[in-house]
Every structure is written in C-alpha cells, then in structure tokens.
Amino acid sequence: MNPSALAAAGDGAPALTPFVLAVAGVLFHQVSRLWEQGLGGVAHTYAPVLVVRLPRRASVAAQLFALPAALALALVPRSPAAHVLAVALLVLWTVSTQRRLADHALLGVVAAALFAFVPRELHGAVARDLLIGVYLSAALLKVNEEYLRSERSAGRVVTAHYLGLLGLRPSAGFLGAAPYAVVFVEFAVGLALLVPGQEMWGLCAAILMHGAFGVSGNFPFSVLALALWVVTLTPPDAAAVDPGGGPLLWAAVAAGALTALALGRTASGRRSVSYLGKDLFQGLVYGYLCGLALSAQPFAAPPSGAGALVTHLLVGAAFLVNLALVPIGLKLEWSFAMFSSLRPFGRSWIERRPLAGHPRYYSLTLPARIPTKLLREVEPRFLYLATRQENVVHESVAFCLEESARKCRTSFAPRLMALAEDARELTPVDSAAGTAPPRRRLLTYPAVVPKSLDRRYLA
C-alpha cells in the first residue's frame, strides 16, 4: 500500500475506497448499457423491475443522473450523510430499472450499501464473502440436466456462437466439455477464496474467466467482480486502495485494452466505431482493475473476530436463502442464474406446480390499430416481441402494457397461460381462471419467454 494513498485518505482528499469502487462499478454498468443501447429506453416505464412505475421524467432523471451524483457523494471523505444519500440514489436508480435488474448490478448495489455502513476493517471480509457467494451459487445453479448435457445448453450455445464470430468451428467434444469447464472454474475460484493463502491462484483463474466473459459481451460483470477482488486483497487497516502502480499495472491496462479490441464482438460480429470505442474503454478499465489486484500483496489471513464472524454469517445466510428460492420457484433472475439454462417452467429445470401467488405468464394480441401515443410509451421492438405468437410475457409487464393500452382506448387482450400436461409448452387456460387479469409483481422472472420449452432461452 502506497503511503501517499493513505495520507490522501486521511487528510480529506477523495480516495479510492471500497465504497467508491462499488458505486463506480454500478455506474460503469450503466454507462456501458447506454453506450450500447442509446438513450431511447431511459424514459420507458412499462416493465419496472421493482413494481414502482415512476413518472416519465423521474425515470429519465434516475437513469441519467442518479449514479453520477451517487459517485460524487461517495467521493466525499468522512461524510456519513453523503454516503447515506449516495445509497439512496443507488436505490432510486434500481427502482427506475426496466425489464431486468442484472445480477452484477444488484451485486454492486448491495456491495455499495454494505461498504457504506460496515466498519472499514470488515470491508475485505464483505468483498470476499460476496465473491464466494457469487461463484459458488453460480456454479451450483448450473448443475442441471439442461445446462450440462442438453444440446440447448447455454454453455454450448454461447461458446459456439462466440467462437463462430471469431471464425472458429469448435468440435462437438469441445462444446460438450465447455459447460463442465465453466462449472469447474467457478467452483475452483470460490474454493480458492475460502482457503487463506490461495487467493492469487483464484485471482488468476478469475481474471481469465472474467476476461472471457468480457470479450463475449459482459465486461460490466467482470469490472464489478474485479473491483471486489481489489477490495478483498487490500489489507484491513488500509484507508483506501492505492490508485497508482508500476509496470505490472500498466502492462495489465495495455493487455486489457488490446484484448478487448482484438476479441470483442457484437451479437452479429460487426462493430461500429462507437462500439470499438466502448470496447477500448471497457478493456482499459478491466485491465486497470486486474493490475491493481495483481499488484496487491495478499495479507496473511482474512479479518477475524466477532465482527467478521457476523459478516460471514449474514452474507452466507443471504446467499443460502437466495439459492433456496430458485428450486422452490420464487426467484430466477436475481439468483446469479445467468446462462444457467434455468427456465421459468418445465422439466429442463424442476417440474413443479405453480405456488400460491406465483408469477404468471400471459399471451398478448397486437391490436388492429396501435395508437401513436402508445408507441411513444412502449418500445416498438419490445411490443413486437411481446405480442408474437410464440412468446408470452410476465404478468407484471402484461399489467403495465394493458394499463397503457386502456388509456389509449385499446387492449392487448391478455390471456393466462399454463404448462400443458401433455406437451412441452405453455397453452391457454380454458377455465374461468384463464380470464384472471394480470397483477403487479416483482420481475424476478424474465419479461418475455418462449411458449415452447424446446426453444433456446438464455437467461
């Protein structure tokens, strides 16, 4: 740890604290998303993840300004009030999020909130516990028939698609081994964090794994994970992370930038000048964090004592509950289940009957005439996907869409769907329950899914 960094943290100057790193990681996610998708979606309110449908202007303000303001407040040294307000702005941004709250975004918000209120000497324990929970739960959720052995496995499909964009044609044996390799690496990295003294082995494996995730389209997750690695490897008595570094750090920055430029791809493979700029920016940030983590000198043992024990128990219990909610059917999207081949329904996951109060899916019919006002409220491309004959939508989305349609004196005629007894698809409910109106619900399941369980679904 550079003494100048500690001095800066102690004399009131802005410092690279764990709280700042976590908030910056969430902001990085938002900047990357807006850079890629543009500003067109910041005013949409038809699929709020947390049920609360903000006014249009409030949604725009939260999407564009909440996170930069939170980062500015996080940089204020020794100011509990500023940090509380920063966390409130993070929550406001979360409330404004539409359709899906990315697992890594939720991880960043939770990490920031913990760093804001947990004693400084426990920040490393918090970061370590969060990473262990993420890696182990992500691996466990992939141990299912669909992911490991099916031709529809997300591990096979994503690997084949990305390598195809690079002009490579992997063998069937390679693709068959890919899902097992992902599960093995995730388990191994989580276990390395559990065993004191093995952190650097886990870090090297994590850098390679997150680098692969990054160039194939998910640098925001990689950046947040490496930020937590930096906090994990920072000594408990340090006031802040040393932002400088020697040749190793700058070599990592250069390697990250070059790797992102050389191996990054879009879903179609082609990249515009703007997209190349985004890849360069993401690679620079990822490489910088990798350099910080590699330059750290792991301390002898993670924090111990009553405070650390409480932290371990609370974070561990939270992940166990989070994990348990998946098989009983109450969660999917917020369970670090990305690319795990889990599905909202069906034998490819766990055959089960809907629980009381369980989110339902509806089919929608596109009105013969679509009012112009409705098209200003709902993204036309999403409207197209939501009303296609082969798709169904989460009832919360159906509720908001129908609410907007009624204001325009039209309707999507939502029809309740259920898993057929004799087919691998969702079919209309013919009983009186089939006309049950959709309800406002948390989007703990995907906004749009295919009716057929045999269609690939990557979530």
C-alpha positions in Angstrom: 0.0 0.0 0.0 1.4 3.4 -1.0 1.7 5.7 2.0 0.6 8.6 -0.2 -2.7 7.0 -0.8 -3.2 6.5 3.0 -2.2 10.1 3.6 -4.7 11.3 1.0 -7.4 9.3 2.6 -6.6 10.7 5.9 -6.4 14.4 5.0 -9.8 14.7 3.5 -8.9 14.3 -0.2 -11.0 12.0 -2.4 -9.8 8.4 -2.2 -10.3 5.1 -4.0 -12.3 3.5 -1.1 -14.3 0.3 -1.4 -17.5 2.3 -1.4 -16.2 4.4 -4.3 -15.2 1.3 -6.2 -18.6 -0.3 -5.8 -20.5 2.8 -6.8 -18.2 3.3 -9.8 -18.8 -0.3 -10.8 -22.6 0.2 -11.0 -22.0 3.5 -12.9 -19.7 1.6 -15.3 -22.6 -0.9 -15.9 -25.0 1.9 -16.7 -22.5 3.8 -19.0 -21.8 0.6 -20.9 -25.5 -0.1 -21.3 -26.4 3.4 -22.5 -23.3 3.5 -24.8 -24.5 0.2 -26.5 -28.3 0.8 -26.5 -28.6 4.6 -26.7 -30.8 6.9 -24.7 -34.1 5.8 -26.2 -35.0 3.5 -23.3 -34.4 5.8 -20.4 -38.0 7.1 -20.4 -39.7 3.7 -20.6 -41.8 2.7 -17.6 -43.7 -0.3 -19.0 -41.6 -3.0 -17.2 -40.4 -1.8 -13.8 -38.4 -4.5 -12.1 -39.4 -3.3 -8.6 -43.1 -2.8 -9.5 -42.9 1.0 -8.8 -43.8 2.8 -12.1 -42.1 6.1 -11.9 -43.3 9.2 -13.8 -41.6 9.5 -17.2 -39.4 12.5 -16.2 -38.4 10.9 -12.9 -37.4 7.7 -14.7 -35.2 9.8 -17.1 -33.6 11.7 -14.2 -32.9 8.5 -12.3 -31.4 6.7 -15.3 -29.2 9.5 -16.3 -28.2 11.4 -13.2 -28.7 9.3 -10.1 -25.5 7.2 -10.4 -23.1 10.1 -11.3 -24.5 12.0 -8.3 -24.0 8.9 -6.1 -20.4 8.6 -7.2 -19.8 12.3 -6.5 -21.2 11.9 -3.0 -19.2 8.6 -2.4 -16.0 10.6 -3.1 -16.8 13.0 -0.1 -14.4 11.8 2.6 -15.6 11.0 6.1 -19.3 12.1 5.5 -21.9 9.6 6.6 -24.7 11.8 5.4 -23.2 12.0 1.9 -22.8 8.2 1.8 -26.4 7.6 3.0 -27.6 9.9 0.3 -25.4 8.1 -2.3 -27.0 4.8 -1.3 -30.5 6.4 -1.6 -29.6 7.4 -5.1 -28.4 3.9 -5.9 -31.8 2.6 -4.7 -33.6 5.2 -6.8 -31.7 4.1 -9.9 -32.6 0.5 -9.1 -36.3 1.4 -8.8 -36.1 3.1 -12.3 -34.6 -0.1 -13.9 -36.8 -1.7 -16.5 -37.3 -5.3 -17.6 -34.3 -6.9 -15.8 -32.0 -6.0 -13.0 -28.7 -7.6 -14.0 -27.2 -9.9 -11.4 -24.0 -7.9 -11.3 -25.8 -4.6 -10.9 -27.7 -6.0 -7.9 -24.3 -7.2 -6.6 -22.8 -3.7 -6.9 -25.7 -2.0 -5.2 -25.6 -4.5 -2.3 -21.8 -4.2 -2.0 -22.0 -0.4 -2.0 -24.7 -0.4 0.7 -22.6 -2.7 2.9 -19.4 -0.7 2.4 -21.2 2.5 3.3 -22.3 1.2 6.7 -20.0 -1.7 7.7 -16.8 -0.7 9.6 -13.8 -0.2 7.4 -11.8 -3.1 8.8 -14.5 -5.5 7.6 -14.7 -4.3 4.0 -12.3 -7.1 2.9 -14.4 -9.7 4.6 -17.6 -8.4 3.0 -16.0 -8.4 -0.5 -14.6 -11.9 0.0 -17.9 -13.3 1.2 -19.8 -11.7 -1.7 -17.4 -13.2 -4.3 -17.5 -16.6 -2.6 -21.3 -16.5 -2.7 -21.4 -15.4 -6.3 -19.0 -18.0 -7.6 -20.4 -21.0 -5.7 -24.0 -20.2 -6.3 -23.4 -19.5 -10.0 -21.7 -22.9 -10.2 -24.4 -24.8 -8.2 -27.2 -23.3 -10.3 -25.6 -24.7 -13.5 -25.6 -28.2 -12.2 -28.8 -29.2 -14.0 -29.5 -31.5 -16.9 -30.3 -28.7 -19.4 -27.0 -26.9 -18.8 -24.6 -29.8 -18.6 -25.9 -32.3 -21.2 -28.5 -30.7 -23.4 -27.9 -29.5 -26.9 -29.7 -26.4 -25.8 -27.2 -25.7 -23.0 -26.4 -22.1 -22.7 -22.8 -23.1 -22.1 -22.7 -24.8 -25.5 -24.7 -22.3 -27.4 -22.9 -19.2 -26.2 -19.5 -20.8 -26.6 -20.3 -21.9 -30.2 -21.8 -18.6 -31.1 -18.8 -16.5 -29.8 -16.2 -18.8 -31.3 -18.1 -18.7 -34.6 -17.9 -14.9 -34.6 -14.1 -15.3 -34.3 -14.1 -17.6 -37.3 -13.5 -20.8 -35.3 -15.5 -24.0 -35.6 -15.1 -25.9 -32.3 -15.6 -29.7 -32.3 -18.6 -31.4 -30.7 -16.3 -32.7 -27.9 -15.1 -29.2 -27.1 -18.6 -27.8 -26.9 -19.7 -30.8 -24.8 -16.9 -30.1 -22.3 -17.5 -26.3 -22.2 -20.3 -26.4 -19.6 -18.4 -28.7 -17.3 -15.3 -26.4 -17.6 -17.3 -23.3 -16.6 -18.8 -25.1 -13.5 -15.3 -26.4 -12.5 -13.7 -23.0 -12.8 -16.4 -21.2 -10.9 -16.3 -23.8 -8.1 -12.5 -23.6 -8.0 -12.4 -19.8 -7.8 -14.9 -19.9 -5.0 -13.0 -22.5 -3.1 -9.7 -20.6 -3.5 -11.2 -17.7 -1.7 -12.3 -20.0 1.1 -8.8 -21.2 1.7 -6.4 -18.5 3.1 -3.2 -18.2 1.1 -4.8 -19.5 -2.2 -6.2 -16.1 -3.3 -3.7 -15.4 -6.0 -4.4 -18.7 -7.7 -8.1 -17.9 -7.6 -7.4 -14.4 -8.9 -5.5 -15.6 -11.9 -8.3 -18.0 -12.8 -10.9 -15.3 -12.2 -9.1 -12.8 -14.5 -9.0 -15.4 -17.3 -12.7 -16.3 -16.7 -13.9 -12.7 -16.5 -11.8 -11.8 -19.4 -13.7 -14.4 -21.5 -17.0 -13.1 -20.1 -16.0 -9.6 -21.0 -14.9 -10.0 -24.6 -18.0 -12.2 -25.3 -20.3 -9.3 -24.1 -20.3 -8.8 -20.3 -17.5 -6.5 -19.2 -19.8 -4.8 -16.6 -19.9 -8.0 -14.6 -16.2 -8.5 -15.0 -15.4 -5.0 -13.8 -17.6 -5.3 -10.7 -16.1 -8.7 -9.8 -12.5 -7.4 -10.2 -13.4 -4.3 -8.1 -14.4 -6.7 -5.3 -11.2 -8.7 -5.8 -9.2 -5.5 -5.3 -11.1 -4.8 -2.0 -10.6 -8.4 -0.9 -6.8 -8.2 -1.4 -6.5 -4.8 0.3 -5.2 -5.0 3.9 -7.9 -4.4 6.5 -6.1 -1.5 8.0 -5.8 0.4 4.7 -7.9 3.6 4.4 -8.1 3.3 0.7 -6.8 1.4 -2.4 -3.5 2.7 -3.9 -4.6 4.0 -7.3 -1.1 4.1 -8.7 1.1 1.3 -9.8 4.3 0.2 -11.5 5.0 -1.6 -14.8 2.7 -4.6 -13.9 -0.4 -2.3 -13.6 0.3 -0.5 -16.9 1.0 -3.8 -18.6 -2.3 -5.1 -17.4 -4.0 -1.9 -18.7 -2.5 -2.3 -22.2 -3.3 -6.0 -22.2 -6.9 -5.4 -21.3 -7.3 -2.7 -24.0 -5.7 -4.8 -26.7 -7.6 -7.9 -25.8 -11.0 -6.1 -25.8 -10.2 -4.5 -29.2 -9.0 -7.8 -30.7 -11.5 -10.2 -29.3 -14.6 -8.2 -28.5 -17.7 -8.8 -30.7 -21.3 -7.8 -31.0 -24.1 -10.4 -31.4 -23.7 -10.1 -35.2 -19.9 -9.9 -35.0 -19.7 -6.4 -36.6 -18.6 -3.4 -34.6 -19.1 0.3 -35.4 -16.5 2.9 -34.5 -18.6 3.8 -31.4 -18.7 0.1 -30.4 -14.9 -0.2 -30.8 -14.6 2.9 -28.6 -16.8 1.2 -26.0 -14.7 -2.0 -26.1 -11.5 0.1 -25.7 -12.9 1.9 -22.7 -14.1 -1.3 -21.1 -10.8 -3.1 -21.7 -8.8 -0.2 -20.2 -11.0 -0.2 -17.0 -10.9 -4.0 -16.7 -7.1 -4.1 -17.3 -6.6 -1.4 -14.7 -8.5 -3.3 -12.0 -6.7 -6.5 -12.9 -3.4 -4.7 -12.5 -4.5 -3.3 -9.1 -5.5 -6.8 -7.9 -2.3 -8.4 -9.2 -0.1 -5.7 -7.7 -1.7 -6.3 -4.2 0.3 -8.2 -1.6 -2.2 -10.7 0.0 -2.1 -10.4 3.7 -1.6 -13.5 5.9 -5.2 -14.1 6.8 -8.6 -12.5 6.2 -10.2 -10.5 9.0 -11.3 -12.4 12.1 -13.2 -11.7 15.3 -16.8 -11.2 16.2 -17.5 -8.6 13.6 -16.0 -10.7 10.8 -18.0 -13.7 12.1 -21.3 -11.8 12.0 -20.4 -10.6 8.4 -19.7 -14.2 7.3 -23.0 -15.5 8.8 -25.1 -12.7 7.4 -23.7 -12.8 3.9 -23.7 -16.6 3.9 -27.3 -16.7 5.1 -28.4 -14.2 2.4 -26.8 -16.4 -0.4 -28.3 -19.6 1.0 -31.8 -18.0 1.1 -31.2 -16.6 -2.4 -30.1 -20.1 -3.6 -33.0 -21.8 -1.9 -35.6 -19.5 -3.6 -34.7 -20.9 -7.0 -35.7 -24.6 -6.6 -38.9 -23.7 -4.8 -39.8 -21.4 -7.6 -39.9 -17.9 -6.2 -36.8 -16.5 -8.0 -34.8 -16.8 -11.1 -33.4 -13.6 -12.5 -31.9 -12.3 -9.2 -30.2 -15.5 -8.3 -26.9 -15.3 -10.2 -28.5 -17.7 -12.7 -27.3 -16.0 -15.8 -26.7 -18.5 -18.7 -27.5 -21.4 -16.3 -30.3 -22.8 -18.7 -32.8 -22.5 -15.9 -36.3 -21.8 -17.2 -39.4 -20.4 -15.5 -41.3 -23.6 -16.2 -40.6 -27.1 -17.3 -38.8 -30.4 -16.9 -35.5 -29.0 -18.1 -35.3 -27.2 -14.7 -37.6 -28.7 -11.9 -41.0 -30.0 -12.7 -43.4 -28.3 -10.2 -46.8 -26.9 -9.9 -47.3 -23.1 -9.6 -47.1 -22.0 -6.0 -49.8 -19.7 -4.4 -49.1 -16.2 -5.6 -46.5 -17.4 -8.1 -45.9 -15.0 -11.1 -48.0 -16.0 -14.1 -47.4 -15.6 -17.9 -49.8 -14.2 -20.4 -50.2 -14.2 -24.2 -50.9 -10.8 -25.8 -52.6 -9.9 -29.0 -51.4 -6.9 -31.0 -54.4 -4.5 -31.5 -55.5 -4.0 -35.1 -54.8 -0.3 -34.7 -51.9 0.9 -32.5 -52.3 4.5 -31.2 -49.3 6.7 -31.8 -49.4 7.7 -28.1 -48.9 4.0 -27.1 -45.8 3.7 -29.3 -44.3 6.7 -27.5 -44.7 4.8 -24.2 -43.6 1.4 -25.3 -40.6 0.5 -27.4 -41.9 -0.8 -30.7 -39.3 -3.7 -30.8 -40.4 -4.9 -27.4 -44.1 -4.6 -28.4 -43.3 -6.8 -31.4 -41.6 -9.4 -29.2 -44.3 -9.4 -26.5 -47.1 -10.0 -29.0 -45.5 -12.6 -31.2 -47.5 -15.8 -31.3 -44.6 -17.9 -30.0 -43.9 -15.7 -26.9 -45.6 -15.0 -23.6 -44.9 -12.2 -21.1 -44.6 -11.9 -17.3 -47.9 -10.7 -15.8 -46.4 -7.6 -14.3 -45.4 -6.5 -17.8 -48.8 -7.5 -19.1 -50.4 -5.4 -16.4 -48.4 -2.3 -17.3 -48.9 -2.7 -21.1 -52.6 -3.2 -20.6 -52.7 -0.2 -18.3 -51.1 1.9 -21.1 -53.4 0.4 -23.7 -56.5 1.2 -21.8 -55.5 4.8 -21.5 -55.3 4.8 -25.3 -58.8 3.0 -25.5 -57.4 -0.3 -26.8 -56.4 -3.6 -25.4 -53.8 -6.4 -25.8 -56.5 -9.0 -24.7 -54.1 -10.7 -22.1 -54.8 -14.5 -21.8 -53.4 -16.6 -18.9 -51.1 -19.4 -20.0 -50.1 -22.6 -18.1 -47.8 -25.6 -18.7 -49.7 -28.2 -20.7 -50.0 -31.7 -19.2 -49.1 -33.5 -22.5 -46.8 -31.0 -24.2 -43.6 -29.1 -23.5 -45.2 -25.7 -24.0 -47.4 -23.1 -22.4 -51.0 -23.2 -23.5 -54.1 -21.0 -22.8 -56.0 -21.8 -19.6 -59.5 -22.7 -20.7 -61.2 -22.5 -17.4 -62.6 -19.3 -15.8 -59.2 -18.7 -14.3 -58.0 -18.0 -17.9 -59.6 -14.6 -17.8 -57.9 -13.6 -14.5 -56.4 -10.2 -15.0 -52.6 -9.8 -14.7 -51.2 -8.3 -11.4 -48.3 -6.0 -10.4 -45.5 -8.3 -9.5 -41.7 -8.2 -9.0 -39.9 -9.1 -12.1 -38.0 -12.0 -10.5 -38.6 -13.8 -13.8 -37.9 -12.8 -17.4 -40.1 -10.3 -19.0 -40.6 -12.4 -22.2 -40.1 -16.1 -22.7 -41.0 -18.6 -25.5 -44.1 -20.7 -25.1 -42.1 -23.8 -26.1 -39.7 -25.4 -23.6 -37.7 -26.7 -26.6 -36.7 -23.3 -27.8 -33.4 -22.0 -26.5 -33.7 -19.4 -23.8 -30.5 -17.8 -22.4 -31.2 -16.3 -19.0 
